[in-house]
């Protein structure tokens, strides 16, 4: 192999991207389908065996690196090989579930090595494919259901003449509303069912097109997938070999780099441990926290002292002013006493005011303000050292900073020793050599084998492409047939919406005939897809997705059914056997390797690559004493730690001395009685004396002096009293805060003294021990370079997850992106056949139901049109008779001519009423009951007695109505006969004959045109003759008009009387109109 395959970059670390492998299995397994559709099981098994053998051979020697950068890129991760929808995977899992038995591996070996024929293998395979045979039988049954249902419907349908005879000979029944409701309910249920079938059929057809297109895209993508897989395997081998060689060439370099890194991180590895050890034993961090708390407490005490001094100053100023005002008040009191009369002088002499000097308030305030102990409290936490002033907060910050930056101080103090150690390490870092020649030769051999992978598979792919094109065309035709069926169903529904029921039935029947023909073709296509996809799932995908990979192990490892002779160790051992060696160097099973790589274990351990790597040639470090001497020169001093707490201790001692003063004396002196109380007593006494003094002038002056005293009390003495209380509050609060604070200061001071004592005794020892531990660690890196190199090769860098990723991508492309879609086509074809098997009988039944509903609707329409011209009810006749009698009484006094015309009009009306009643005929509703005789249910048989009872009641009402009509007709005939006898005597013969001629053609003798509606042209002559011929029971012509009246006679209907007559007729089965409307 040329050296370009193993060209290495600079010794920078390299990394493998997440990838996949073993894609040759995909193309080889797909090529198996071309071998023959009759035995997909055999061809798929052969292809899978060869593909897995080749793929495993190329990837078994790989070790996956994980160092920081890569000079190679993988192609498969960018191809987006995502599995199809979950429903397709479920179908494949179901097909695998119905064949749980193990594969006939012995038969597979015989087929691979031409020991048995494909026919014998197929006969043996059928024994474990009973589930597939059952599914094929279901396909055949579903294909025959539409055809059988259509034939049965056609044979059971009633002919037109039979329907006519059935209607004509049916008994007269009343309208059965339950039958019509049942038919409409069946119609609604059928429509809902057909709509559900239509929606599911649409989804199924869309899925067929989708699966067919995805399968075709997968076939088109196969060359790219195979070439990408081969490329990725080459990249995997090159990168793996690069990393192993890099680790071997730089085995000792790894240890040197560790030493260098630890030297650079001396602050973390040496300074921080010393810092943590001292902090753990001394509690220095806790002391710093206590000092921070003390600083905050100092600030509060200082604030309290400042508030006290400020309040004392205001009180002192106000007390001085009060003293001057009190002195003025005393002078005014003396003047008042001298002005008192002789009688009132004893009372005036009783008045007296105490001065401020006697009270001692001013002196107490001055003493408190001038106290130096309280003044020094304003500078609590500060101490002078020569010309500088040190503050507790700043000193604590400096001490904490020194301790926190101790690791950086260690790094700075050991800089020279570390640089000298790095110089010595640079002289020995390239002194190791790698022994990877045997591994390089094996990798080169595998790369040469990969170069011929795709050219050897291209002829098989060309055959597969031809087969896939034909398969895609058949799938497209099947989808279009389903589309045409749905179009016919939709057109039928559109005709139904337009109330063209006959056209709707014809169009739907065309869809049914198309379903009958298409079911056969779809069944053949579905069975073919089941044979291919099902066997591929069972024999290929189940083996690839087995958790234990037991089938693959049996095929490619021991006992090795894919080989003519059983191998020694398995396919990995055979492929990794060096040239010229008769036995395998490694003994690794394929299933074991896949499980280890799936868990992301090190390929160095999984594939036992330690047999090709010599890690024992590591130089003895004793030959380089300068390195050990430089490492031993590293040391850390603890002198910096001794000065952490000294200045802080001095400040705390000064704080204790400053705060040791007595506040009780000040509280007692300031808390003495105030002048405000004395003044209040004086004002009260003055008011009482003023009431007892008899001199008005003296009393008035005394009242005025009391008012001045009150203003002095309110303006000065009361505020002074408040300030005195505030001073007492500050003194009390200061004393309460000082005692806990002093206790905490004392505790912190004792803690710092113990810390200082520990640092003086143990700091040097701690620094020495930690330094020794650090230097021993550096030496251990150099002395354990072999262990470090093997650890990196076996645990950290050479992970074999890419081997499993490639294998997983290949089986996902084959099974989830190709076989699943073939099985998806099988499932949706099965679903289509099932929907057709459901929808065809429902649709045919819907045609029958709609035909019956149309007949019932036509009959009901005919009955309603006839009912408007039927006979009147008895109540209407009575109203008409009473109205006629009233008119007769009203017109008795009118002229004789008007009387004659009214009698003639009544005569015509009577003659029309006196017609013989046509025979009773059945209504349309009664006739439509005959349509439901075949579908009658036990509920209708229970309704027969009720129907007969209603029929008898109806006949009784008709008989009563006929009797009343006959009675009324006879009474009218008697009246008319008397009128004709009288008029006949006074009417000439000539006028009588003229009246007879005028009577001919009047609408009294016209036939009802509705009786002839729908009749043919051959009945026109009969209708004309009936118009010219009066009926047999017609009365004689009316008498001529009276003298003086117009001789021209016109015949008309009286509007008032016309509304009293309603004619009602029933349809007869023998009527031509009825037959013409109800045969369809």
Secondary structure, 3 states (H helix, E strand, C coil): CCHHHHCCCCCCCCECCCCCCCCHHHHHHHHHHHHCHHHHHHHHHHHHHHHHHHHHHHHCCCCCCECCCCCCCCCHHHCCCCCCCHHHHHHHHHHHHCCCCCCCHHHHHHHHCCCCCHHHHHHHHHCCCHHHHHHHHHHHHHHHHHHHHHHHHHHHCCCHHHHHHHHHCCCCCCCCHHHHHHHHHHHHHHHHHHHHHHHHHHHHHHHHHHHHHHHHHHHHHHHHHHHHHHHHHHHHHHHHHHHHHHHHHCHHHHHHHHHHHHHHCHHHHHHHHHHHHHHHHHCHHHHHHHHHHHHHHHHHHHHHHHHHHHHHHHHHHHHHHHHHHHHHHHHHHHHHHHHCCCCCHHHHHCCCCCCHHHHCHHHHHHHHHCCHHHHHHHHCCEEEECCEEEEHHHHHHHHHHHHHCHHHHHHHHCHHHHHHHHHHHHCCCCCCCCCCHHHHHHHHHHHHHHHCHHHHHHHHHHHHHHHHHHHHHHHHHHHHHHHHHHHHHHHHHHHHHCCCHHHHHHHHHHHHHHHHHHHHHHHHHHHHHHHHHHHHHHHHHHHHCCCCCHHHHHHHCCCCCCCCCCCCCCHHHHHCCCCCCCCCCCCCCHHHHHHHHHCCCEHHHHCCHHHCCCCCCCCCHHHCHHHHHHHHCCCCCCHHHHHCCHHHHHHHHHHHHHCCCCCHHHHHHHCCCCHHHHHHHHHHHHHHHHHHCCCHHHHHHHHHHHHHHHHHHHHHHHHHHHHHHHHHHHHHHHHHHHHHHHHHHHHHHHHHHHHHHHHHHHHHHHHHHHHHHHHHHHHHHHHCHHHHHHHHHHHHCCECHHHHHHHHHHHHHHHHHHHHHHHHHHHHHHHHHHHHHHHHHHHHHHHHHHHHHHHHHHHHHHHHHHHCEECCCHHHHHHHHHHHHHHHHHHHHCCHHHHHHHHHHHHHHHHHHCCCCCCCCCCHHHHHHHHHCCCCCHHHHHHHHHHHHHHHHHHHHHHHHHHHHHHHHHHHHHHHHHHHHHHHHHCCHHHHHHHHHHHCCCCCCCCCHHHHCCCCHHHHHHHHHHHHCCCCCCCCCCCCCCCCCCCCCCCCCCHHHHCCCCEECCCCCCCHHHHHHHCC
